């Protein structure tokens, strides 16, 4: 791509990555047998999604450390509620 990505481009990439994660997990569980090799490694797609999110944070000049502290505090408060 010859042009600089905008926030909207990065958001669309994140959505595509999430769809690939979903397809990969479904393929892994035999729910969605598909020959597309993009779906062969959902863990890689998760990591690629994180990379896209980090790039979006940088684009927005987000104080990631500050925001993560808030999110981690919320998660610690909720811990154990997700696996029940």
CORBELGI-V709044 format. One record per backbone hydrogen bond with DSSP energy under -1.0 kcal/mol. NH is the residue of the N-H (numbers start at 1). CO is the residue of the C=O. If there is no record, write none. Layout:
BEGIN
[[NH/CO] [NH/CO]]
END
This chain:
BEGIN
[[10/6] [11/7] [12/8] [13/9] [14/10] [15/11] [16/12] [17/13] [18/14] [19/15] [20/16] [21/17] [22/18] [23/19] [24/20] [25/21] [26/22] [27/23] [28/24] [29/25] [30/27] [31/26] [32/26] [39/36] [40/37] [45/41] [46/42] [47/43] [48/44] [49/45] [50/46] [51/47] [52/48] [53/49] [54/50] [55/51] [56/52] [57/53] [58/54] [59/55] [60/56] [61/58] [62/57] [64/62] [67/63] [68/64] [69/65] [70/66] [71/67] [72/68] [73/69] [74/70] [75/71] [76/72] [77/73] [78/74] [79/75] [81/78]]
END
